[in-house]
Amino acid sequence: MSAPLSETITLAGKHCESGDVIIHDAQLPLLAAGDIVVVPATGAYNYSMASNYNRVPRPAAVLVHSSHVSLIVERETDADLLRYDRLPSHLKN
């Protein structure tokens, strides 16, 4: 967090649509794969608006307060996404 601000980025969501931008022109230090970027609001990416658009599992939800971090919703798995899917018997084999 104390690294010098060295780049200007636009942070976009993973669905690649024109309105899928979380923040424009953010001044950040040099980022690397695996870095975590925290933003105060994420629009349709917040949990109350989460969906399985494009069969993408919903992420975990974490509550952070001072030095306490609590997992409040577990990450969804591929098995969670498929649990209600059924293949009609006339299409098997």
C-alpha positions in Angstrom: 0.0 0.0 0.0 2.9 2.3 0.5 4.5 1.7 -3.0 4.7 4.8 -5.2 1.8 5.4 -7.6 3.4 4.6 -11.0 0.5 3.8 -13.4 -2.9 4.8 -14.4 -5.3 1.9 -15.0 -9.0 1.3 -15.7 -10.3 -1.6 -13.6 -12.9 -3.7 -15.4 -15.0 -6.7 -14.5 -14.6 -10.1 -16.0 -17.6 -10.1 -18.3 -16.1 -7.8 -21.0 -19.0 -5.6 -21.7 -18.8 -1.9 -22.4 -20.3 -0.8 -19.1 -18.3 -3.4 -17.1 -15.9 -0.8 -15.6 -15.4 -0.7 -11.9 -13.2 2.4 -11.8 -11.7 4.7 -14.5 -8.2 6.2 -14.4 -7.1 4.9 -11.0 -3.6 5.9 -9.9 -1.9 2.7 -8.5 1.5 1.3 -7.9 2.8 -1.3 -10.4 0.5 -4.3 -10.1 1.3 -8.0 -10.5 -0.7 -11.1 -11.0 -2.3 -12.1 -7.7 -2.4 -8.6 -6.2 -5.6 -7.6 -4.5 -7.2 -4.2 -5.3 -9.8 -3.0 -2.8 -12.6 -0.6 -4.0 -15.3 0.9 -1.9 -18.2 -0.1 -4.2 -18.5 -2.5 -7.1 -21.9 -1.8 -8.6 -23.5 -5.0 -9.9 -20.5 -7.0 -8.6 -21.7 -6.6 -5.0 -23.2 -9.7 -3.4 -26.8 -8.5 -3.4 -26.8 -8.2 -7.2 -24.6 -11.3 -7.9 -25.7 -13.8 -10.4 -24.3 -16.7 -12.4 -24.1 -14.8 -15.7 -22.1 -16.8 -18.2 -21.9 -19.7 -15.6 -19.4 -17.8 -13.5 -19.4 -18.8 -9.9 -20.0 -16.1 -7.3 -17.0 -15.1 -5.3 -16.7 -15.3 -1.5 -17.7 -12.3 0.5 -15.3 -11.0 3.2 -16.0 -8.5 5.9 -13.0 -6.4 7.0 -13.1 -4.2 10.1 -9.9 -2.8 11.6 -7.6 -5.8 11.8 -10.4 -8.4 11.7 -11.2 -10.3 8.5 -14.2 -12.6 8.4 -15.5 -14.8 5.7 -19.3 -14.2 5.6 -20.2 -16.0 2.3 -18.2 -19.0 0.9 -17.0 -19.0 -2.7 -19.3 -20.8 -5.1 -18.0 -23.9 -6.9 -18.6 -25.4 -10.3 -20.5 -28.1 -8.5 -22.8 -25.5 -6.9 -23.6 -24.2 -10.4 -24.4 -27.6 -11.8 -26.3 -29.1 -8.8 -29.8 -28.5 -10.3 -29.0 -29.3 -13.9 -30.5 -32.5 -15.3 -30.1 -34.4 -18.6 -33.3 -35.8 -19.9 -33.2 -39.6 -20.1 -34.0 -39.5 -23.9 -30.8 -37.6 -24.5 -28.5 -40.0 -22.6 -26.1 -42.1 -24.7 
